[in-house]
Amino acid sequence: MSPPSVARIRYRPAELSDEELVAKANSELFHTTTAYEELMRRYQRTLFNVCARYLGNERDADDVCQEVMLKVLHGLRHFEGKAKFKTWLYSITYNECITQYRKEKRKKRLLDALSLDPQDEHHEQEESVAERTSLDRFLVHVNPVDREILVLRFIAELEFQEIADIMHMGLSATKMRYKRALEKLRKHIDNPF
């Protein structure tokens, strides 16, 4: 009986590191997606949580996650490995969240400008009450950049250097914004009104 050929030996994606999976995915894509699927499986939940926290709703978060996964699928060949895969992934996520946030902001301004219905104002007040009762009610008091730093630190559990790389900021600037954002949150927690 002859030994199995190298091409027929199966690998266990869950046992490989991110770097090994990236190399495997680059050699497999697009005819096989096993390594890519494992990479996405590893980060799917955290990716969704980061998007949901940043964007404030699950519908937009789901859309952004799908967009990020497609960008990773098509961009994996261009990943140079200068940073960790995780850092590269969250950099794409951060950029997609900003794009979605800006789209929603423009759409809301347009709808507000076109809306003259007083019932819409009442609906917005109800949403505001619901927003205050959610777990994320304190994050609304922090500007979007600082919110993203907090989300990447606490939800994605990234190191400060990784956050700085993702957001194209210096390490000291990232740490300072993080510290100030925490101070602002503490003030709102201590005195919510």
C-alpha positions in Angstrom: 0.0 0.0 0.0 1.5 3.3 -1.0 1.5 6.4 1.3 -1.1 9.0 0.6 0.0 11.9 -1.6 0.5 15.3 -0.1 -2.4 16.7 -2.0 -4.8 14.3 -0.4 -3.8 14.9 3.2 -6.5 16.9 5.0 -5.7 19.5 7.6 -7.6 20.6 10.6 -8.3 24.4 10.2 -9.2 24.9 13.9 -5.7 23.7 14.8 -3.9 26.3 12.7 -2.8 29.8 13.6 -4.2 32.9 11.9 -1.0 33.2 9.9 -1.1 29.6 8.7 -4.8 30.0 7.8 -4.0 33.1 5.8 -1.3 31.3 3.8 -3.6 28.3 3.3 -6.5 30.5 2.2 -4.3 32.2 -0.3 -3.3 28.9 -1.8 -6.9 27.6 -1.8 -9.1 30.6 -2.8 -11.4 30.6 -4.8 -11.9 26.9 -5.5 -11.8 26.0 -1.7 -12.8 28.2 1.1 -12.1 26.0 4.2 -9.3 28.2 5.6 -11.1 31.4 4.9 -14.2 30.1 6.6 -12.3 29.2 9.7 -10.8 32.7 9.9 -14.2 34.2 9.6 -15.6 31.8 12.2 -13.0 32.8 14.7 -13.8 36.4 14.5 -17.4 36.5 13.5 -19.0 37.1 16.9 -16.5 39.8 18.0 -16.7 41.4 14.6 -20.5 41.6 14.9 -20.2 43.0 18.5 -17.7 45.7 17.4 -20.0 46.8 14.6 -23.1 46.7 16.7 -21.5 48.8 19.4 -20.1 51.3 17.0 -23.2 51.6 14.8 -25.8 51.2 17.5 -28.1 48.7 15.8 -27.9 45.1 14.7 -29.3 45.5 11.2 -26.5 47.9 10.2 -23.9 45.8 12.1 -25.0 42.7 10.1 -24.7 44.5 6.8 -21.2 45.8 7.7 -20.1 42.4 8.8 -21.1 40.9 5.5 -19.3 43.7 3.6 -16.2 43.2 5.8 -16.2 39.4 5.1 -16.5 40.1 1.3 -13.6 42.6 1.5 -11.5 40.1 3.4 -12.3 37.3 0.9 -11.3 39.5 -2.1 -8.4 41.3 -0.3 -6.7 38.4 1.4 -4.3 38.0 -1.5 -3.1 41.6 -0.8 -2.6 41.0 2.9 1.1 41.4 3.4 1.4 40.2 6.9 3.1 43.3 8.2 0.5 43.4 11.0 -1.4 40.6 12.6 -4.4 39.3 10.6 -6.6 40.4 13.5 -5.3 44.0 13.2 -5.9 44.0 9.5 -9.4 42.6 9.9 -10.4 45.2 12.5 -8.9 48.0 10.3 -11.2 47.0 7.5 -14.1 46.7 10.0 -13.3 50.2 11.4 -13.3 51.7 7.9 -16.5 50.0 7.0 -18.2 51.2 10.2 -17.2 54.8 9.5 -18.5 54.5 6.0 -21.9 53.1 7.2 -22.1 55.7 10.0 -21.6 58.5 7.6 -24.2 57.0 5.2 -26.7 56.8 8.0 -25.9 60.3 9.3 -26.5 61.7 5.8 -29.7 59.8 5.4 -31.0 60.9 8.8 -30.2 64.6 8.0 -32.0 64.3 4.7 -35.0 62.6 6.2 -35.0 65.2 9.0 -34.9 68.0 6.5 -37.7 66.5 4.5 -39.9 65.5 7.5 -42.5 67.9 8.8 -44.6 65.3 10.6 -44.9 65.9 14.3 -45.5 62.2 14.9 -41.9 61.6 13.8 -40.7 63.8 16.6 -42.7 61.9 19.1 -41.2 58.6 17.7 -37.7 60.0 18.1 -38.4 60.9 21.8 -39.5 57.2 22.4 -36.4 56.0 20.8 -34.3 58.3 23.0 -35.9 56.8 26.1 -35.2 53.3 24.9 -31.7 54.3 24.1 -31.1 55.5 27.6 -32.2 52.2 29.1 -29.9 50.1 26.9 -26.5 48.9 28.0 -24.8 51.2 25.5 -26.5 54.3 26.8 -23.2 55.7 28.1 -21.4 55.3 24.8 -23.7 58.0 23.2 -21.9 60.6 25.3 -18.6 59.8 23.6 -17.6 61.0 20.2 -17.4 58.3 17.5 -13.6 58.1 17.4 -13.3 57.7 21.1 -16.2 55.2 21.1 -14.4 53.1 18.5 -11.3 53.1 20.7 -13.3 51.9 23.7 -15.1 49.3 21.6 -11.8 48.0 20.1 -10.2 47.8 23.5 -13.1 46.2 25.4 -15.1 44.3 22.8 -12.4 43.3 20.4 -9.8 43.1 23.2 -7.0 44.7 21.1 -3.8 46.1 22.4 -3.3 49.9 22.2 -0.7 49.5 19.4 -3.1 47.5 17.4 -5.8 50.1 17.9 -3.4 52.9 17.0 -2.5 51.0 13.8 -6.1 50.5 12.8 -7.1 54.1 13.4 -4.0 55.5 11.9 -3.1 57.3 15.1 0.0 57.5 17.3 0.2 55.2 20.3 0.3 58.1 22.8 -2.6 59.8 21.1 -4.6 56.6 21.2 -3.9 56.1 24.9 -4.8 59.7 25.7 -8.1 59.5 23.9 -8.8 56.3 25.6 -8.1 57.8 29.0 -10.2 60.9 28.3 -13.1 58.8 27.0 -13.1 56.7 30.2 -13.1 59.9 32.3 -16.1 61.2 30.3 -17.9 57.9 30.7 -17.2 57.9 34.5 -18.8 61.4 34.8 -21.9 60.2 33.0 -22.1 57.1 35.1 -21.7 59.0 38.4 -24.1 61.8 37.3 -26.4 60.5 34.5 -28.5 63.6 34.3 
